[in-house]
Amino acid sequence: MLSHAELVAQALSNPLVKAEYDRIEREEMPMLDMLLKARKEVGMTQAQIAEKMGTQAPAVARLERALATGKMSPSIATLQKYAAALGKRLEIRMVS
C-alpha cells in the first residue's frame, strides 16, 4: 500500500494533474487563505457568516471547501456577501 506522500508524488507525476494542482495553488488557494484569515480576524464562525449572508452554515462551508478543492468558482456576488458579512468589502484587481 502506498503512503499518502507516495500517492501524492505518483499523482503529481502526471502532467495534467500537476498542471491543475499548480493552477489551484496559484489562483484559488490565495483566495481561500484570504477568506479564512479575514474570518479569523473578526472571530466569526461559518454559522455567523451564513446568518449575515442570509444563508445556512453548510453553504458557507461549501464555499470554503469549494475554494480549497477547486471544484467550483464562487460568483462575485457571493464573495461580496461573504466580505460584507465580515464587515469588509471585496476588491478585485488584475496584476501582472
mmCIF file of the C-alpha atoms, coordinates in Angstrom:
data_MODEL
# 
_entry.id   MODEL 
# 
loop_
_atom_site.group_PDB 
_atom_site.id 
_atom_site.type_symbol 
_atom_site.label_atom_id 
_atom_site.label_alt_id 
_atom_site.label_comp_id 
_atom_site.label_asym_id 
_atom_site.label_entity_id 
_atom_site.label_seq_id 
_atom_site.pdbx_PDB_ins_code 
_atom_site.Cartn_x 
_atom_site.Cartn_y 
_atom_site.Cartn_z 
_atom_site.occupancy 
_atom_site.B_iso_or_equiv 
_atom_site.pdbx_formal_charge 
_atom_site.auth_seq_id 
_atom_site.auth_comp_id 
_atom_site.auth_asym_id 
_atom_site.auth_atom_id 
_atom_site.pdbx_PDB_model_num 
ATOM 1  C CA . MET A 1 1  ? 0.000   0.000  0.000   1.00 0.00 ? 1  MET A CA 1 
ATOM 2  C CA . LEU A 1 2  ? 1.254   3.484  -0.881  1.00 0.00 ? 2  LEU A CA 1 
ATOM 3  C CA . SER A 1 3  ? 1.738   6.105  1.798   1.00 0.00 ? 3  SER A CA 1 
ATOM 4  C CA . HIS A 1 4  ? -0.015  9.442  1.407   1.00 0.00 ? 4  HIS A CA 1 
ATOM 5  C CA . ALA A 1 5  ? 3.229   11.104 0.306   1.00 0.00 ? 5  ALA A CA 1 
ATOM 6  C CA . GLU A 1 6  ? 3.869   8.380  -2.255  1.00 0.00 ? 6  GLU A CA 1 
ATOM 7  C CA . LEU A 1 7  ? 0.338   8.637  -3.595  1.00 0.00 ? 7  LEU A CA 1 
ATOM 8  C CA . VAL A 1 8  ? 0.650   12.417 -3.957  1.00 0.00 ? 8  VAL A CA 1 
ATOM 9  C CA . ALA A 1 9  ? 4.005   12.061 -5.697  1.00 0.00 ? 9  ALA A CA 1 
ATOM 10 C CA . GLN A 1 10 ? 2.547   9.485  -8.059  1.00 0.00 ? 10 GLN A CA 1 
ATOM 11 C CA . ALA A 1 11 ? -0.457  11.691 -8.885  1.00 0.00 ? 11 ALA A CA 1 
ATOM 12 C CA . LEU A 1 12 ? 1.708   14.764 -9.442  1.00 0.00 ? 12 LEU A CA 1 
ATOM 13 C CA . SER A 1 13 ? 3.916   12.835 -11.857 1.00 0.00 ? 13 SER A CA 1 
ATOM 14 C CA . ASN A 1 14 ? 1.000   13.068 -14.308 1.00 0.00 ? 14 ASN A CA 1 
ATOM 15 C CA . PRO A 1 15 ? 1.470   16.381 -16.206 1.00 0.00 ? 15 PRO A CA 1 
ATOM 16 C CA . LEU A 1 16 ? -2.290  17.053 -16.357 1.00 0.00 ? 16 LEU A CA 1 
ATOM 17 C CA . VAL A 1 17 ? -2.722  16.531 -12.625 1.00 0.00 ? 17 VAL A CA 1 
ATOM 18 C CA . LYS A 1 18 ? 0.351   18.661 -11.909 1.00 0.00 ? 18 LYS A CA 1 
ATOM 19 C CA . ALA A 1 19 ? -0.923  21.499 -14.129 1.00 0.00 ? 19 ALA A CA 1 
ATOM 20 C CA . GLU A 1 20 ? -4.310  21.564 -12.357 1.00 0.00 ? 20 GLU A CA 1 
ATOM 21 C CA . TYR A 1 21 ? -2.646  21.354 -8.940  1.00 0.00 ? 21 TYR A CA 1 
ATOM 22 C CA . ASP A 1 22 ? -0.388  24.282 -9.847  1.00 0.00 ? 22 ASP A CA 1 
ATOM 23 C CA . ARG A 1 23 ? -3.373  26.300 -11.129 1.00 0.00 ? 23 ARG A CA 1 
ATOM 24 C CA . ILE A 1 24 ? -5.289  25.764 -7.899  1.00 0.00 ? 24 ILE A CA 1 
ATOM 25 C CA . GLU A 1 25 ? -2.223  26.648 -5.829  1.00 0.00 ? 25 GLU A CA 1 
ATOM 26 C CA . ARG A 1 26 ? -1.660  29.813 -7.864  1.00 0.00 ? 26 ARG A CA 1 
ATOM 27 C CA . GLU A 1 27 ? -5.227  31.030 -8.361  1.00 0.00 ? 27 GLU A CA 1 
ATOM 28 C CA . GLU A 1 28 ? -7.575  29.658 -5.750  1.00 0.00 ? 28 GLU A CA 1 
ATOM 29 C CA . MET A 1 29 ? -5.626  28.910 -2.589  1.00 0.00 ? 29 MET A CA 1 
ATOM 30 C CA . PRO A 1 30 ? -4.677  32.560 -2.041  1.00 0.00 ? 30 PRO A CA 1 
ATOM 31 C CA . MET A 1 31 ? -8.387  33.453 -2.133  1.00 0.00 ? 31 MET A CA 1 
ATOM 32 C CA . LEU A 1 32 ? -9.231  30.749 0.382   1.00 0.00 ? 32 LEU A CA 1 
ATOM 33 C CA . ASP A 1 33 ? -6.364  31.856 2.617   1.00 0.00 ? 33 ASP A CA 1 
ATOM 34 C CA . MET A 1 34 ? -7.628  35.445 2.436   1.00 0.00 ? 34 MET A CA 1 
ATOM 35 C CA . LEU A 1 35 ? -11.203 34.462 3.338   1.00 0.00 ? 35 LEU A CA 1 
ATOM 36 C CA . LEU A 1 36 ? -10.155 32.247 6.237   1.00 0.00 ? 36 LEU A CA 1 
ATOM 37 C CA . LYS A 1 37 ? -7.734  34.878 7.557   1.00 0.00 ? 37 LYS A CA 1 
ATOM 38 C CA . ALA A 1 38 ? -10.439 37.554 7.417   1.00 0.00 ? 38 ALA A CA 1 
ATOM 39 C CA . ARG A 1 39 ? -12.911 35.266 9.191   1.00 0.00 ? 39 ARG A CA 1 
ATOM 40 C CA . LYS A 1 40 ? -10.353 34.504 11.898  1.00 0.00 ? 40 LYS A CA 1 
ATOM 41 C CA . GLU A 1 41 ? -9.524  38.206 12.325  1.00 0.00 ? 41 GLU A CA 1 
ATOM 42 C CA . VAL A 1 42 ? -13.137 39.068 13.088  1.00 0.00 ? 42 VAL A CA 1 
ATOM 43 C CA . GLY A 1 43 ? -13.650 35.900 15.151  1.00 0.00 ? 43 GLY A CA 1 
ATOM 44 C CA . MET A 1 44 ? -16.753 34.688 13.321  1.00 0.00 ? 44 MET A CA 1 
ATOM 45 C CA . THR A 1 45 ? -17.943 31.143 12.750  1.00 0.00 ? 45 THR A CA 1 
ATOM 46 C CA . GLN A 1 46 ? -19.320 29.851 9.470   1.00 0.00 ? 46 GLN A CA 1 
ATOM 47 C CA . ALA A 1 47 ? -22.784 29.923 11.051  1.00 0.00 ? 47 ALA A CA 1 
ATOM 48 C CA . GLN A 1 48 ? -22.432 33.581 11.993  1.00 0.00 ? 48 GLN A CA 1 
ATOM 49 C CA . ILE A 1 49 ? -21.278 34.496 8.490   1.00 0.00 ? 49 ILE A CA 1 
ATOM 50 C CA . ALA A 1 50 ? -24.134 32.495 6.986   1.00 0.00 ? 50 ALA A CA 1 
ATOM 51 C CA . GLU A 1 51 ? -26.683 34.341 9.099   1.00 0.00 ? 51 GLU A CA 1 
ATOM 52 C CA . LYS A 1 52 ? -25.348 37.711 7.942   1.00 0.00 ? 52 LYS A CA 1 
ATOM 53 C CA . MET A 1 53 ? -25.306 36.480 4.347   1.00 0.00 ? 53 MET A CA 1 
ATOM 54 C CA . GLY A 1 54 ? -28.906 35.279 4.608   1.00 0.00 ? 54 GLY A CA 1 
ATOM 55 C CA . THR A 1 55 ? -27.992 31.647 4.042   1.00 0.00 ? 55 THR A CA 1 
ATOM 56 C CA . GLN A 1 56 ? -27.219 28.476 6.006   1.00 0.00 ? 56 GLN A CA 1 
ATOM 57 C CA . ALA A 1 57 ? -23.881 27.431 7.547   1.00 0.00 ? 57 ALA A CA 1 
ATOM 58 C CA . PRO A 1 58 ? -23.494 24.479 5.139   1.00 0.00 ? 58 PRO A CA 1 
ATOM 59 C CA . ALA A 1 59 ? -23.477 26.960 2.229   1.00 0.00 ? 59 ALA A CA 1 
ATOM 60 C CA . VAL A 1 60 ? -20.536 28.818 3.768   1.00 0.00 ? 60 VAL A CA 1 
ATOM 61 C CA . ALA A 1 61 ? -18.769 25.520 4.439   1.00 0.00 ? 61 ALA A CA 1 
ATOM 62 C CA . ARG A 1 62 ? -19.333 24.519 0.789   1.00 0.00 ? 62 ARG A CA 1 
ATOM 63 C CA . LEU A 1 63 ? -17.951 27.866 -0.390  1.00 0.00 ? 63 LEU A CA 1 
ATOM 64 C CA . GLU A 1 64 ? -14.783 27.470 1.663   1.00 0.00 ? 64 GLU A CA 1 
ATOM 65 C CA . ARG A 1 65 ? -14.422 23.802 0.703   1.00 0.00 ? 65 ARG A CA 1 
ATOM 66 C CA . ALA A 1 66 ? -15.002 24.584 -2.984  1.00 0.00 ? 66 ALA A CA 1 
ATOM 67 C CA . LEU A 1 67 ? -12.155 27.075 -2.942  1.00 0.00 ? 67 LEU A CA 1 
ATOM 68 C CA . ALA A 1 68 ? -9.941  24.511 -1.256  1.00 0.00 ? 68 ALA A CA 1 
ATOM 69 C CA . THR A 1 69 ? -10.698 21.832 -3.830  1.00 0.00 ? 69 THR A CA 1 
ATOM 70 C CA . GLY A 1 70 ? -11.087 23.987 -6.924  1.00 0.00 ? 70 GLY A CA 1 
ATOM 71 C CA . LYS A 1 71 ? -14.379 22.259 -7.733  1.00 0.00 ? 71 LYS A CA 1 
ATOM 72 C CA . MET A 1 72 ? -16.367 25.460 -8.020  1.00 0.00 ? 72 MET A CA 1 
ATOM 73 C CA . SER A 1 73 ? -15.741 29.118 -8.662  1.00 0.00 ? 73 SER A CA 1 
ATOM 74 C CA . PRO A 1 74 ? -17.966 31.274 -6.469  1.00 0.00 ? 74 PRO A CA 1 
ATOM 75 C CA . SER A 1 75 ? -19.738 34.226 -8.041  1.00 0.00 ? 75 SER A CA 1 
ATOM 76 C CA . ILE A 1 76 ? -18.578 37.753 -7.366  1.00 0.00 ? 76 ILE A CA 1 
ATOM 77 C CA . ALA A 1 77 ? -21.937 38.380 -5.679  1.00 0.00 ? 77 ALA A CA 1 
ATOM 78 C CA . THR A 1 78 ? -21.313 35.507 -3.256  1.00 0.00 ? 78 THR A CA 1 
ATOM 79 C CA . LEU A 1 79 ? -17.828 36.774 -2.442  1.00 0.00 ? 79 LEU A CA 1 
ATOM 80 C CA . GLN A 1 80 ? -19.254 40.279 -1.925  1.00 0.00 ? 80 GLN A CA 1 
ATOM 81 C CA . LYS A 1 81 ? -21.821 38.904 0.543   1.00 0.00 ? 81 LYS A CA 1 
ATOM 82 C CA . TYR A 1 82 ? -19.093 36.974 2.377   1.00 0.00 ? 82 TYR A CA 1 
ATOM 83 C CA . ALA A 1 83 ? -16.947 40.102 2.609   1.00 0.00 ? 83 ALA A CA 1 
ATOM 84 C CA . ALA A 1 84 ? -19.885 42.220 3.775   1.00 0.00 ? 84 ALA A CA 1 
ATOM 85 C CA . ALA A 1 85 ? -20.715 39.650 6.470   1.00 0.00 ? 85 ALA A CA 1 
ATOM 86 C CA . LEU A 1 86 ? -17.178 40.187 7.779   1.00 0.00 ? 86 LEU A CA 1 
ATOM 87 C CA . GLY A 1 87 ? -17.594 43.958 7.704   1.00 0.00 ? 87 GLY A CA 1 
ATOM 88 C CA . LYS A 1 88 ? -15.273 44.198 4.720   1.00 0.00 ? 88 LYS A CA 1 
ATOM 89 C CA . ARG A 1 89 ? -15.637 44.902 1.023   1.00 0.00 ? 89 ARG A CA 1 
ATOM 90 C CA . LEU A 1 90 ? -14.462 42.851 -1.906  1.00 0.00 ? 90 LEU A CA 1 
ATOM 91 C CA . GLU A 1 91 ? -11.813 44.369 -4.156  1.00 0.00 ? 91 GLU A CA 1 
ATOM 92 C CA . ILE A 1 92 ? -10.772 42.566 -7.328  1.00 0.00 ? 92 ILE A CA 1 
ATOM 93 C CA . ARG A 1 93 ? -7.573  43.569 -9.105  1.00 0.00 ? 93 ARG A CA 1 
ATOM 94 C CA . MET A 1 94 ? -5.725  42.352 -12.158 1.00 0.00 ? 94 MET A CA 1 
ATOM 95 C CA . VAL A 1 95 ? -1.980  42.109 -11.699 1.00 0.00 ? 95 VAL A CA 1 
ATOM 96 C CA . SER A 1 96 ? 0.836   41.008 -13.940 1.00 0.00 ? 96 SER A CA 1 
# 
